[in-house]
Amino acid sequence: MPNAKVLSEKQAIVEALSEKLKNAAAGIIVDYKGITVAEDTELRKNCRENEVEYAVIKNTMLRRAFNNVGLEALDDQLNGTTSLAIASDPVAPARVIAEFAKKINDKFEIKGGFMDGKVIDMDTINSLASIPALPVLQAQVLGTMLAPITGLAVVLKQIAEKQGAPAEAAEEAPVAE
């Protein structure tokens, strides 16, 4: 039986972890067995760049935290070496971890995950991983919105040039109000 001090420290860790799980939009649990220090360093760097919190956590503490927040279905996945990646962005943990798992192959295995307080299956994790990062999505939407305006500007420029006015004169001509 651990002494009272050690027990209270562990309880504090579980409470802090439970709070992080409640506030996280999504999380992925991983078996990291066999990766090198250099690979782990690269993964942690990628996680930091994408605002994903990544940590190795003891299975017993993670099990208690999962039970505190209603994710008991993930208990079966908590064996062997386990790490957890969580973030406020629901897509980021799946994308970062899945990209890394593809690069590393056999040594790094996704065990399971959760999103919005519910356990998700591997198909959902893979679907989330295929979604581009938020800045890329924003650029795609902006490009889609600007395409008709750009097309209109090109057509108006061609009409002006066809009528004999140079493109620069068409651009400088006053607009009728």
Residue pairs with C-beta under 8 A, 6 or more apart in sequence:
2 10
10 61
13 61
14 61
14 64
14 65
14 68
15 68
17 57
17 61
17 62
17 65
18 64
18 65
18 68
18 69
20 53
20 86
21 27
21 65
21 66
21 68
21 69
21 71
21 86
21 114
22 69
22 117
23 88
24 53
24 86
24 87
24 88
25 87
25 88
25 89
25 90
25 115
25 116
26 86
26 87
26 89
26 90
26 91
26 92
26 93
26 94
26 113
26 114
26 115
26 116
26 120
26 128
27 84
27 85
27 86
27 87
27 93
27 113
27 114
27 115
28 84
28 85
28 86
28 93
28 94
28 97
28 110
28 112
28 113
28 125
29 62
29 74
29 77
29 78
29 82
29 83
29 84
29 85
29 110
29 111
29 112
29 113
30 82
30 83
30 84
30 85
30 97
30 101
30 108
30 109
30 110
30 111
31 80
31 81
31 82
31 108
31 109
31 110
31 111
32 40
32 56
32 81
32 82
32 83
32 107
32 108
33 80
33 81
33 107
34 106
34 107
34 108
35 43
35 104
35 107
35 108
39 104
39 107
39 108
42 100
43 54
43 96
43 100
44 54
46 52
46 96
46 99
46 100
47 53
47 54
47 85
47 96
50 87
50 89
50 92
50 95
50 96
50 133
51 87
51 88
51 89
51 92
52 85
52 86
52 87
52 89
52 92
52 93
52 96
52 97
53 85
53 86
53 87
54 83
54 84
54 85
55 83
55 84
56 81
56 82
56 83
57 82
57 83
57 84
58 82
59 78
59 79
59 82
62 78
62 82
62 84
63 75
63 78
66 72
66 74
66 75
66 78
67 75
69 117
70 117
71 114
71 117
71 119
73 119
74 112
74 114
74 119
77 111
77 112
82 111
85 93
85 96
85 97
86 93
87 93
89 134
90 115
90 116
90 128
91 128
91 129
91 131
91 133
91 134
92 133
93 113
94 113
94 125
94 126
94 128
94 129
95 128
95 129
95 131
95 133
97 110
97 129
98 110
98 125
98 126
98 129
99 129
100 108
101 108
101 109
101 110
110 122
110 125
112 119
112 120
112 121
112 122
112 125
113 119
113 120
113 124
113 125
114 120
115 124
115 128
120 128
131 137
132 140
156 170
157 167
157 170
157 171
160 167
160 169
160 170
161 167
161 170
165 173
